[in-house]
Amino acid sequence: MNMQRINNFRMGGYLLLAVGLINLRYQTGKTSVLAHSLLLVIPGALLLASTFTSAGKGWLHTKAATAMVITCGGLLLIYSFIN
């Protein structure tokens, strides 16, 4: 398996976790900030967790999974800055 590819997915998971937690901290007082932050944190945690399991690694090596993770991750990152 290509570990560099798995490490890239891990960094993407860490990115979503960090952005979600930063969003939670700096938008304190805004209505429904927890829901918006969890929308970023949960996919990041799931992506990160999938890089540590053999089934997740196998799935992440497919082209469809790569396209889906890049698309969803990019949209979530854009959402974090717009919101």
Secondary structure, DSSP 4 states (H G I P E B T S, - for coil): --HHHHHHHHHHHHHHHHHHHHHHHHTTTSTTHHHHHHHHHHHHHHHHHHTTSHHHHHHHTSHHHHHHHHHHHHHHHHHHHH-
